[in-house]
Structure formats: C-alpha cells, structure tokens
Amino acid sequence: MKTKNSIILSGSAVALAALFLLPGLALADVQGSLYIQGPGGSVLVNSALTVPATCTVQDSAGASHDFTGHKAICALQAAKDTGIITDFVVTDWGFGFSLDSVNGTANALDWSELWQLWVNGKTADVGIQGIVLSQGDDFQLTYGPWPTGIISLAQNTPGGPVVTDIYPRRLRVEEAVSFLVANQQENGSFGHSLFTDWVAIALGAYQGNSASAFYAKEKLVEWLKENQIPAGSPLTDFERRAMALMSLDISPYNGTETNYIQAILNGFDGQQFGSVNLVNDDIFALLVLLRAGYQAQEGAVANALQFILGSQREDGSFGDTDMTAAAIQLLDLVSSGKERDEAVRKAKAYLEKKQESTGGFGNVYSTSWVLQAIAALQENGDSWVIDDRTPEHFLALRQASDGGLLQAESKENRVWASAYAIPAALGKPWGSILGTFEKPLALLPKEASQEGSLVPSVVQDEKAVVVESIKQQIIALQREVAVLSQLEYIQSELDRIALEVKAVQVGVVAFHIEQLAQNIGQPRPETLAQAPAPAPAPTPAPPVARVNEPLAPSQDLSLDPDLSAITLVQEDETTPLAAEAKAAAGSQGLSPQLIFLVVIVGGALLMFSGRMSNVLSLLRKTFFKVYHRG
C-alpha cells in the first residue's frame, strides 16, 4: 500500500514539474485559418493563422481583457498583430462580447447588416470570446444581412490553404418566385407598371410547379389585358409591355386593346427607333419585333440593326454593362455573319473585363443581365470565375431568408431585383422567354416622306406579297359590285312588275264597281212598282250610317275573309243597320253574290293597294244608294 501511494505522489510531482518547467506543453499555439468576407461577398482575408493560447484585447470602451485557451477573439488579435487585418472592435456587454467592426466595416445601427461568426462552415452558437479553436480549425467572419452565407472555406494542407466551395452556387429560384407571389397586389399587379412588366417576364421564364405562381400568373394576365400603357408614354414603356405580354403568351398585336407592335413601329424614323441619342430603345424594339414575325433583313429591322452595330464603341461596349449585355441577347436572335460575330466577340471581351472580384458586375441588376447574356453566348455562368466567385454567387449572397434579394432596400426595389435575378439564375435570355407570334400582313412600319409627314412604307421584300394581296382584294370587290348590280336590276324589275300588277288590280276593281253600279241603277220589277207605298212615318230622318272596319290587322283577309267584319251602324252607336241595309239591297235586286263580290273586291284592293279609305268610300256610296232608293 505504501508503495502504491509513493508511485501516485511521484507521478503527481512529475506532472506539476511539467506544468511549471515546460508550460509550452500545456499552452501550445494551434494552427488554423482565418477567412473574412466583407460587404458584397468581397473576400478580405483567406489565409493560414497561428492562434495563440493567451491574448489581451482592448474593447470599445478602452478596457483591457485577458483571454486564455485559444479563443477566437485571440485569433483576431493575432491577425491584427501580424498585419493580416488593420483593426477590429469588440464591445463588452457584461454577459459576452460582440464583434462591432473589422477594418472599419461596422454593424448597421438597426442590425440589418452585421458581422457573423462561423467555425468550420457552421454558425457559432456563442460569442467571439467563447469560441475555442482547435488544431486545424477554420474561423470565418461574414458581413451582411442575416443569414449571410460563406462563399468559400480555406482548408490547410501541406501545400498551403486550399479554398473549397461550401456555399450553394445557385439562387433559390423557388423561394424567389414565392417572394414575388407574396408581394402581388389584390388587383393582380406588382405596383408600378415598371415592376409589373418585369415580374411578368420573370414568371414567364419560370416553368416550375408552384400552384401559387400559376394563380399569380392568371391574375397578372387579367391585369395586363385590362390596363394599357397610356398614349404618349416613352417608347421603351411600349417595348417593355410588349415583352411582358409575349412572355405570358399574349399577342402584342391584338391580345389587348393596344396594338403594341404598331406603337413600336410608330417610333421608327426611317433609320432607328425612338431617340437618336439612345440605343436601348432600338435594342428592345428589335427584341420584340424579331419574336413578332419580323426578319432581320426587313427594312425597319435591318436599318435599326445597323444603327445598333454602329453604336458599339472601341472598347466593345454599347454604352455600359447593362446595354452591352442587352445587345448580346439581341444579337443571339440574329443569324451569324462577319459583322454580327465580330460585335459579339468584342462585347463579350468587354464584359469579361468588367467582372469584379466579388464575381458580380457592380450590382444585382447588371449581374442578372450579364448572366442572361452569358446564356445567350451558349456558355455556363460557372465558367466566369474570379477568385472562385461567379456571377450567381454574387446573386445568391444577396438573397434573404424570405427569398427576395436586397433585404435592406425598399419592397419595390426588392421585387424589381428579384424579377431580374430569376431568369438569370434559370439561364434564360429574353429571346428564349418571349413567345413567337406571326406578323399580320397589313401591319407595316412608317418612314418619313419628303414633305416630312409619316406615310406608310412597304419594305422591299414585302412588295410582291402586298401587291398580290391588293390584287386579290380588288378582284373580290369587283365581284361584290357585280353581284350588287345584278341585285339592283332584279329589284327594279320586281318593282316594275308590282306596279303593273297593282294597275291591273285597280282596273279590275273599277270594272266590277262599274258593273255593280249599273246593276243597282236597273228599274224596279213591276211587282214592286205596283205595290202600295207605305204610309210615311212620323219619325225623324234616317240616321247616317258608317262602316265598322275589321280589327285584325295581322290577319290575311285574302286567305280567310271575314264577311261579318264589315257592318253598318248608326253614327250614334245605337242600332245596327245591317238588317235594313240587307232588306233594302234585296228589294232593289242586289243579290247576296253581288254583295260578296263587293266585299271581296274591296278586300283585294285593301291588300294590294293599301287604299282602305277609297274602299270604304265606294262601299258607303253603294250601300247608301241602295238604302235610300228603298
């Protein structure tokens, strides 16, 4: 037992001696790496670093603090001491330390952008004073909105640090689309027509299975059909709206109340579209026209294309990064040729020089258009690499947790930037997003006449087709005129025959009436003449009679004559005189057949000549002549 205790005491003594005599064994430095990613994804530091076991750090209030145990805060102090960084600031909050700034880049006052801590590619769950680094660990700092991803991670190897990609190189397209859908207004738009049109292009490029995106498109289509670009707006507004419509398979000719192709053609002055001092209105005009049935060899398109090519500068640009990227997308729709190919080569070289160390081209908007231009060049955006950063890296680092880009900016700008980024991340230039439409034959550009007025102009390669069309229209009109002439002749003949028929009918009626009158004027039979005359009655003079006309104007009397429809009544509407008239007529030798003939003749005259009053007049004279003779 004594021997065992002696061994334990001896071992303890050796350990204590090692701690006092060889402190380096317990407090040896560790080797690791330091990676610092600043604003915009710029890599400030990516190097190996020796992390000391102890350090003294001064906080933002000027107080000094001692740290032991290979803390991450000691890694920053070592980086400052060795000149890897120029400065850093920490604040002691009592319960922990916050990293406030590195190399002068400080956290935003509202914490919308801040420094974030990582170890071996994973976010730290303690403050900088609590992170303990081990041999071979990688300590990373990133600056931006939470959460900001790490572009790359340095790993130590015998040959030095090797950068490997640990952050997705792809924009989260589905989340970006969801962000747009979430910001759609109740009326289907996305606010200003500028943002609405670009969202339409983005949703046209998106072919995913999102149900919410599908319904958002439906609402957007209705809004686009109901809301037109006002007359007098800049030409680029009409061009952008045409692109939006075509992206959603709506005809720019007749899909809405406005013919946007004609509106664009109205901006052609004979050589170029819109302002002679701008090239963007020409680029977007041709992007639309070449997808709307026009050919690059046609007059208006060919002239504007030459204007665009002539606008390219010595450095290969078409003014700036944006317009150069747009021009490449346009030229992707033009057949290969010496002049065209040379322009594309120079434009590509210009863009290659403009790529920055962040992988982007200055901002989200320009970077998105360049990515589309890269796709138009049939190249992969991942091949455009600077310091292991690509254009899509640049976009992905600016995508927030809600899917939208540029978290710190206004909602309108976020919608705009996200709408730009979606087609770029999908690798779709405008030419592949816009649907194709056939050009109506009658739609032609306008050119300036010698007097300065705008007159329709037929481009050279359309003349034969247009002339043939006009000939066919003339022939059709001639046929219509011939048919109309024949119809007019037939109508005149029918009118003449009708007049002759009416004349014959009137003659027949007149003849029968004359015969009727002659029959009425015959002398009485002898038996009636010898009959004693009735004693005069002490009654007033006989009442005046009138004829009641039939009350069925829709009835065809010639087909179904109603002999009881005409009766004689007193003027005072009391006693019918039909019986007396019938007796008088019979006493004068007027047969029922003759009465029937009179009614039929009068009805015929009514039907064919429409002169009812004449018929009634004849009937009155005839019947009352008979009546008074009795």
C-alpha positions in Angstrom: 0.0 0.0 0.0 2.9 2.3 0.8 4.5 1.5 -2.5 1.3 2.4 -4.4 0.9 5.8 -2.7 4.6 6.5 -3.4 4.0 5.9 -7.1 1.0 8.2 -7.1 2.9 11.0 -5.4 5.8 10.6 -7.7 3.5 10.9 -10.7 1.9 14.0 -9.4 5.2 15.6 -8.8 6.3 14.9 -12.3 3.1 16.5 -13.7 3.4 19.6 -11.6 7.0 19.9 -12.6 6.0 19.7 -16.3 3.4 22.4 -15.8 6.0 24.8 -14.2 9.1 23.9 -16.1 7.5 23.1 -19.6 4.5 25.4 -19.9 4.6 25.2 -23.6 3.3 21.6 -23.4 0.0 22.8 -21.9 -0.3 26.2 -23.6 1.0 25.5 -27.2 -0.4 27.6 -30.1 -2.7 25.9 -32.6 -2.6 26.3 -36.4 -5.8 27.2 -38.3 -7.0 29.6 -40.9 -8.9 32.9 -40.9 -11.5 33.8 -43.6 -13.1 37.2 -43.6 -15.8 38.0 -46.1 -16.8 41.7 -46.3 -19.7 43.6 -47.8 -20.9 42.3 -51.2 -19.2 39.0 -50.7 -15.7 40.5 -51.1 -13.1 38.3 -49.5 -10.9 40.4 -47.3 -8.8 37.6 -45.7 -8.2 34.0 -46.6 -5.0 32.8 -45.1 -3.4 30.5 -42.5 -3.1 31.8 -39.0 -1.5 30.8 -35.7 -3.9 31.2 -32.8 -2.1 31.9 -29.5 -3.2 30.3 -26.2 -3.5 33.7 -24.5 -4.1 37.3 -25.5 -5.1 40.7 -24.3 -7.8 42.6 -26.1 -9.0 46.2 -25.6 -12.7 46.7 -26.0 -14.6 49.7 -27.5 -14.6 51.4 -24.0 -10.8 51.2 -23.7 -10.8 48.5 -21.1 -8.4 45.6 -21.4 -9.4 41.9 -21.1 -7.2 38.8 -20.8 -8.2 35.6 -22.6 -6.8 32.1 -22.4 -7.5 28.8 -24.2 -7.1 29.6 -27.9 -10.2 31.8 -28.1 -11.5 33.1 -31.4 -11.0 36.7 -30.2 -7.3 35.8 -29.8 -7.3 34.8 -33.5 -8.4 38.3 -34.4 -5.9 39.9 -32.1 -3.2 37.7 -33.8 -4.4 38.8 -37.2 -4.1 42.4 -36.2 -0.7 41.9 -34.6 0.6 40.2 -37.8 -0.9 42.8 -40.2 -3.5 40.5 -41.7 -6.2 43.0 -40.7 -5.8 46.6 -39.8 -8.2 46.7 -36.9 -11.2 45.3 -35.2 -13.6 46.5 -32.4 -15.4 44.5 -29.8 -17.9 45.6 -27.1 -18.2 44.0 -23.6 -21.9 43.7 -22.7 -21.2 42.1 -19.4 -22.6 38.7 -20.4 -20.5 38.4 -23.6 -18.6 40.3 -26.3 -20.0 41.4 -29.7 -17.8 41.9 -32.8 -18.7 45.5 -33.9 -16.4 46.1 -36.9 -13.4 44.8 -38.9 -11.2 47.0 -41.0 -13.6 49.9 -40.4 -16.7 48.0 -41.6 -19.2 48.2 -38.7 -22.6 46.6 -37.9 -25.6 48.6 -39.1 -27.3 50.6 -36.4 -30.5 48.6 -37.0 -28.6 45.4 -37.2 -29.9 44.8 -40.7 -26.3 44.0 -41.7 -23.8 42.7 -39.2 -20.7 40.5 -38.7 -21.5 36.8 -38.3 -19.2 34.1 -36.8 -18.6 30.7 -38.3 -16.3 27.7 -37.3 -15.6 25.1 -40.0 -18.6 26.4 -42.1 -21.1 26.3 -39.2 -22.6 29.2 -37.5 -21.2 29.8 -34.0 -23.6 29.4 -31.0 -21.6 31.5 -28.6 -19.9 34.9 -28.7 -16.4 35.6 -30.0 -15.0 35.3 -26.5 -16.4 31.9 -26.0 -15.3 30.2 -29.3 -12.4 27.8 -28.6 -10.4 26.9 -31.7 -8.5 23.6 -32.1 -5.7 22.5 -34.3 -6.8 22.8 -38.0 -10.0 24.7 -37.3 -11.2 27.4 -39.7 -12.5 30.6 -38.2 -14.7 32.6 -40.6 -16.4 36.0 -40.4 -19.0 37.2 -42.9 -20.7 40.6 -43.2 -24.3 41.2 -44.5 -27.9 40.6 -43.7 -28.7 37.6 -41.5 -28.1 34.9 -42.5 -25.1 35.6 -44.8 -23.6 32.6 -46.4 -19.9 31.8 -46.8 -18.6 31.8 -50.4 -15.6 29.6 -49.7 -13.7 27.9 -46.9 -10.0 27.6 -46.6 -8.5 24.3 -45.6 -4.9 23.7 -44.6 -2.9 21.2 -46.5 0.9 20.6 -46.7 1.0 22.8 -49.7 -0.9 25.7 -48.0 -4.6 26.7 -47.7 -6.9 25.3 -50.3 -10.2 27.0 -51.0 -13.2 24.7 -51.3 -16.8 25.7 -52.0 -19.2 25.2 -49.1 -22.0 27.6 -50.1 -24.6 26.8 -52.8 -23.7 28.4 -56.1 -27.3 28.6 -57.1 -30.0 31.2 -56.4 -33.0 29.7 -54.6 -35.4 30.2 -57.5 -38.5 28.7 -56.0 -38.1 30.9 -52.9 -37.5 34.0 -55.1 -40.7 33.2 -57.1 -42.6 32.8 -53.8 -41.3 36.2 -52.7 -42.8 37.7 -55.9 -46.1 36.0 -55.4 -46.3 37.2 -51.8 -45.9 40.8 -53.0 -48.6 40.7 -55.7 -51.3 43.2 -55.1 -55.0 42.5 -54.9 -55.6 43.8 -58.5 -53.0 41.4 -59.9 -50.3 44.0 -60.4 -47.0 44.5 -58.6 -47.4 48.2 -58.1 -45.9 50.4 -60.8 -46.1 49.1 -64.4 -42.3 49.0 -64.5 -42.1 46.4 -61.7 -45.3 44.6 -63.0 -43.8 44.1 -66.5 -40.5 42.7 -65.3 -42.3 40.3 -62.9 -44.4 39.1 -65.9 -41.1 38.4 -67.7 -39.8 36.5 -64.7 -42.9 34.5 -64.3 -42.8 33.7 -68.0 -39.3 32.3 -67.6 -40.4 30.2 -64.6 -41.8 26.9 -65.6 -42.0 25.2 -62.2 -44.9 23.5 -60.5 -45.8 26.2 -57.9 -49.6 26.4 -57.7 -49.4 29.9 -56.2 -47.2 31.0 -59.1 -49.8 29.6 -61.5 -52.6 31.6 -60.0 -50.4 34.7 -59.7 -49.9 34.5 -63.5 -53.6 34.2 -64.1 -54.3 37.4 -62.1 -51.4 39.1 -63.8 -52.6 38.3 -67.2 -56.0 39.8 -66.4 -54.4 42.9 -65.2 -52.2 43.3 -68.3 -55.2 42.9 -70.5 -57.3 45.5 -68.7 -54.5 48.1 -68.2 -52.8 49.7 -71.2 -49.7 51.8 -71.5 -51.1 55.4 -71.8 -50.7 57.1 -75.2 -47.7 59.5 -75.2 -45.6 57.3 -72.9 -41.9 56.7 -73.7 -41.3 54.2 -76.5 -39.4 51.9 -74.0 -42.7 51.6 -72.0 -44.4 50.1 -75.0 -41.5 47.8 -75.7 -41.3 46.6 -72.1 -45.0 45.9 -72.1 -44.8 44.0 -75.3 -42.1 41.8 -73.8 -44.3 41.2 -70.7 -47.2 40.2 -72.9 -45.2 37.9 -75.1 -43.6 36.3 -72.0 -47.1 35.2 -70.9 -48.1 34.1 -74.5 -50.4 37.2 -75.0 -50.3 38.6 -78.5 -48.7 42.0 -78.7 -50.9 42.7 -81.8 -54.4 42.0 -80.6 -54.1 40.4 -77.1 -55.1 43.7 -75.5 -56.9 46.9 -76.6 -53.5 48.4 -77.7 -51.5 47.1 -80.7 -48.1 47.4 -79.1 -46.2 46.3 -82.3 -47.8 49.2 -84.2 -47.0 51.5 -81.3 -43.3 50.5 -81.6 -43.3 50.8 -85.3 -44.7 54.3 -85.0 -41.4 55.2 -83.2 -39.4 54.3 -86.3 -38.0 57.4 -88.1 -36.6 55.6 -91.1 -33.2 54.7 -89.6 -33.8 53.9 -85.9 -36.4 53.7 -83.1 -37.1 56.4 -80.5 -34.3 58.8 -79.6 -31.3 59.1 -81.9 -29.2 59.6 -78.8 -30.1 56.3 -77.2 -29.6 52.7 -78.2 -31.7 50.9 -75.6 -34.9 51.8 -77.3 -33.5 50.2 -80.5 -32.3 47.1 -78.8 -35.7 46.4 -77.1 -37.6 47.3 -80.2 -35.8 44.6 -82.3 -36.0 42.1 -79.4 -39.8 42.4 -79.7 -40.1 42.6 -83.5 -37.8 39.6 -84.1 -40.1 37.5 -82.0 -43.2 39.0 -83.5 -42.7 37.7 -87.0 -40.2 40.3 -88.4 -37.0 39.2 -90.1 -33.5 40.8 -89.6 -33.4 41.5 -93.3 -36.6 43.6 -93.4 -36.3 47.3 -93.9 -37.1 48.7 -90.5 -35.3 45.9 -88.6 -32.3 46.0 -90.9 -31.9 49.7 -90.6 -32.2 49.7 -86.8 -29.8 46.8 -86.6 -27.2 48.7 -88.5 -27.8 51.7 -86.1 -27.2 49.4 -83.1 -24.0 47.9 -84.5 -22.8 51.3 -85.4 -23.3 52.4 -81.8 -20.7 49.9 -80.5 -17.7 51.6 -79.0 -14.0 50.9 -79.4 -13.9 49.0 -76.0 -16.6 46.7 -77.3 -19.4 48.1 -75.2 -22.7 49.6 -76.2 -22.5 52.3 -73.6 -22.3 50.4 -70.4 -22.5 46.9 -68.9 -26.3 46.8 -69.0 -26.7 47.8 -72.6 -23.8 45.5 -73.7 -25.5 42.5 -72.0 -28.8 43.5 -73.7 -27.1 43.8 -77.1 -25.7 40.3 -76.8 -29.1 39.0 -76.1 -30.5 40.7 -79.2 -27.7 39.5 -81.4 -28.4 36.0 -80.3 -31.6 36.3 -82.4 -29.6 37.4 -85.5 -28.1 34.9 -87.9 -24.3 34.6 -87.8 -22.3 36.9 -90.0 -19.0 38.6 -90.1 -20.2 41.9 -88.7 -22.5 40.4 -86.2 -20.0 37.8 -84.9 -17.3 40.5 -84.5 -19.7 42.7 -82.5 -20.5 39.8 -80.2 -16.8 38.9 -79.7 -15.9 42.5 -78.7 -19.0 42.8 -76.4 -18.0 39.6 -74.6 -14.4 40.8 -74.1 -15.8 44.0 -72.6 -18.0 42.1 -70.1 -15.1 39.9 -69.1 -13.1 43.0 -68.2 -16.0 44.4 -66.1 -16.3 41.4 -63.8 -15.3 42.2 -60.3 -13.6 40.2 -57.6 -17.0 39.6 -56.0 -17.9 37.6 -59.1 -20.6 40.2 -60.0 -20.8 43.2 -62.2 -21.4 46.0 -59.7 -24.9 45.3 -58.7 -27.7 42.8 -58.8 -29.4 44.3 -61.8 -26.3 44.4 -64.1 -25.2 41.0 -62.9 -28.5 39.5 -63.8 -28.5 40.8 -67.3 -24.9 39.7 -67.8 -25.9 36.2 -66.7 -28.6 36.2 -69.3 -26.1 37.4 -71.9 -23.7 34.6 -70.9 -26.6 32.1 -71.5 -27.2 33.8 -74.9 -23.5 33.1 -75.7 -24.2 29.4 -75.0 -21.8 29.5 -72.0 -22.2 28.4 -68.4 -22.1 31.2 -65.8 -20.0 29.0 -63.6 -17.2 29.3 -66.1 -17.0 33.1 -65.4 -14.9 32.8 -62.2 -12.8 35.3 -60.4 -11.2 34.1 -57.1 -13.6 31.2 -57.0 -16.6 33.6 -57.2 -19.2 33.5 -60.0 -22.0 35.9 -61.0 -24.5 33.6 -59.4 -22.5 33.6 -56.2 -23.0 37.3 -56.2 -26.7 37.0 -56.6 -27.1 34.2 -54.1 -25.2 36.1 -51.4 -27.8 38.9 -51.7 -30.8 36.6 -51.4 -32.5 36.9 -48.0 -34.3 34.3 -46.0 -37.7 35.3 -47.4 -36.4 34.5 -51.0 -36.2 38.1 -52.1 -33.0 40.0 -52.9 -31.6 43.2 -51.4 -33.2 42.8 -48.0 -32.2 46.3 -46.8 -33.9 48.1 -49.7 -37.5 49.1 -50.4 -40.1 46.5 -51.3 -40.3 47.9 -54.8 -36.6 47.6 -55.4 -36.6 44.1 -53.9 -39.4 43.0 -56.3 -37.5 44.5 -59.2 -34.2 42.9 -58.3 -35.8 39.5 -57.7 -37.6 39.7 -61.0 -34.3 40.3 -62.8 -32.5 37.5 -60.9 -34.9 34.7 -61.7 -34.4 34.5 -65.5 -30.7 35.0 -64.9 -30.5 32.1 -62.5 -32.5 29.9 -64.8 -30.1 30.7 -67.6 -32.8 32.2 -69.9 -32.1 35.2 -72.1 -35.0 37.3 -73.3 -35.1 35.7 -76.7 -35.9 32.3 -75.1 -38.6 33.8 -72.8 -40.6 35.7 -75.3 -43.2 33.7 -77.2 -43.3 33.9 -81.0 -46.1 35.5 -83.0 -46.9 35.8 -86.7 -46.9 39.2 -88.2 -50.2 40.4 -89.8 -49.7 41.3 -93.5 -51.3 44.7 -93.2 -49.0 45.9 -90.4 -46.1 47.9 -91.9 -43.6 50.4 -90.5 -43.7 54.1 -91.2 -41.0 56.2 -92.8 -40.6 59.9 -93.3 -41.8 61.2 -96.6 -40.1 64.0 -98.5 -42.5 66.5 -97.0 -41.7 65.3 -93.5 -45.0 63.6 -92.8 -45.3 60.0 -91.8 -46.6 57.8 -94.6 -47.0 54.0 -94.8 -43.9 52.3 -96.4 -43.7 48.8 -97.8 -40.3 47.2 -97.3 -38.6 45.8 -100.4 -39.1 42.1 -99.7 -42.8 42.5 -98.9 -43.8 44.3 -102.1 -44.7 41.3 -104.2 -46.8 39.8 -101.4 -48.6 43.1 -100.7 -49.3 43.8 -104.4 -50.7 40.3 -104.8 -52.9 40.8 -101.8 -54.2 44.1 -103.2 -55.0 42.4 -106.5 -57.0 39.8 -104.7 -58.9 42.4 -102.7 -59.7 44.3 -105.9 -61.0 41.2 -107.6 -63.1 40.4 -104.6 -64.5 43.9 -104.6 -65.3 43.7 -108.3 -67.2 40.5 -107.7 -69.2 42.1 -105.0 -70.0 45.1 -107.2 -71.2 42.8 -110.0 -73.5 40.9 -107.6 -74.9 44.2 -106.2 -75.6 45.4 -109.7 -77.5 42.2 -110.5 -79.5 42.6 -107.3 -80.3 46.2 -108.1 -81.5 45.1 -111.6 -83.7 42.3 -110.2 -85.1 44.7 -107.6 -86.0 47.3 -110.3 -87.8 44.6 -112.3 -89.7 43.4 -109.3 -90.8 47.0 -108.6 -92.0 47.4 -112.2 -93.9 44.1 -112.2 -95.5 45.1 -108.8 -96.7 48.4 -110.3 -98.2 46.7 -113.3 -100.0 44.2 -111.1 -101.4 47.0 -109.0 -102.6 48.8 -112.1 -104.3 45.7 -113.4 -105.9 45.1 -109.9 -107.2 48.6 -109.8 -108.6 48.3 -113.2 -110.4 45.1 -112.3 -111.8 46.6 -109.2 -113.0 49.7 -111.1 -114.7 47.4 -113.7 -116.6 45.4 -111.1 -117.7 48.5 -109.2 -119.0 50.0 -112.5 -120.9 46.7 -113.1 -122.2 46.9 -109.6 -123.4 50.5 -110.1 -125.1 49.5 -113.4 -126.9 46.7 -111.6 -128.1 49.0 -108.9 -129.4 51.5 -111.4 -131.8 49.0 -113.1 -135.6 49.8 -112.9 -137.5 48.1 -110.2 -139.6 44.9 -111.1 -143.1 45.6 -112.0 -144.5 43.8 -109.0 -142.6 46.1 -106.7 -143.6 49.2 -108.7 -147.3 48.4 -108.3 -147.1 47.7 -104.6 -148.7 50.4 -102.4 -146.2 52.8 -100.9 -146.1 52.6 -97.1 -147.5 55.5 -95.1 -145.0 58.0 -94.1 -143.9 57.5 -90.6 -143.8 60.4 -88.3 -140.2 59.6 -87.4 -137.1 61.7 -87.8 -134.9 61.5 -90.8 -133.0 58.2 -91.2 -129.7 58.1 -89.3 -126.4 58.5 -91.0 -124.6 55.2 -91.2 -120.8 54.4 -91.2 -118.8 51.3 -91.8 -117.0 49.4 -88.9 -113.6 48.3 -90.2 -112.2 44.9 -89.2 -109.9 45.0 -86.1 -107.5 42.3 -87.1 -104.6 44.0 -89.0 -102.4 40.9 -88.8 -104.9 38.6 -90.3 -104.6 37.9 -94.1 -108.1 38.7 -95.3 -107.3 37.3 -98.7 -106.9 33.9 -97.2 -109.6 33.9 -94.6 -112.2 36.7 -95.4 -114.5 37.5 -92.6 -117.7 38.7 -94.2 -119.1 39.8 -90.8 -116.2 42.1 -90.1 -117.8 45.0 -92.1 -121.2 46.2 -90.7 -123.3 49.3 -90.9 -124.0 51.1 -87.6 -125.7 54.4 -86.8 -123.5 57.3 -86.1 -124.9 57.5 -82.6 -123.6 53.9 -81.9 -127.1 52.6 -81.1 -128.9 50.4 -83.6 -127.2 48.4 -86.3 -128.5 49.0 -89.7 -127.3 45.7 -91.2 -130.8 44.2 -91.4 -132.3 47.3 -93.0 -129.5 47.6 -95.5 -129.9 43.9 -96.4 -133.6 44.3 -96.9 -133.1 47.4 -99.0 -130.5 45.7 -101.1 -132.7 42.7 -101.7 -135.6 44.9 -102.6 -133.5 46.6 -105.2 -132.4 43.4 -106.8 -128.9 43.3 -105.2 -128.1 39.6 -104.8 -126.0 38.2 -102.0 -123.5 37.1 -104.6 -123.1 40.7 -105.6 -122.6 41.8 -102.0 -120.0 39.0 -101.6 -118.2 40.3 -104.8 -118.1 43.8 -103.4 -116.6 42.7 -100.1 -114.0 40.5 -101.9 -113.1 43.3 -104.4 -112.7 45.8 -101.5 -110.6 43.4 -99.5 -108.4 42.8 -102.6 -108.0 46.5 -103.1 -107.1 46.9 -99.4 -104.4 44.1 -99.7 -102.8 45.2 -102.9 -103.1 49.0 -103.0 -103.4 49.8 -99.3 -106.1 52.4 -100.0 -108.6 51.4 -97.4 -110.3 54.8 -97.4 -111.2 54.6 -101.1 -112.7 51.2 -100.5 -114.8 52.5 -97.6 -115.9 55.4 -99.7 -117.1 53.2 -102.5 -118.9 50.9 -100.1 -120.7 53.8 -98.4 -121.8 55.2 -101.8 -123.0 51.8 -103.0 -124.9 50.7 -99.9 -126.5 54.0 -99.1 -127.5 54.5 -102.7 -129.3 51.1 -102.4 -130.7 52.0 -99.0 -132.1 55.4 -99.9 -133.7 54.0 -103.1 -135.7 51.7 -100.9 
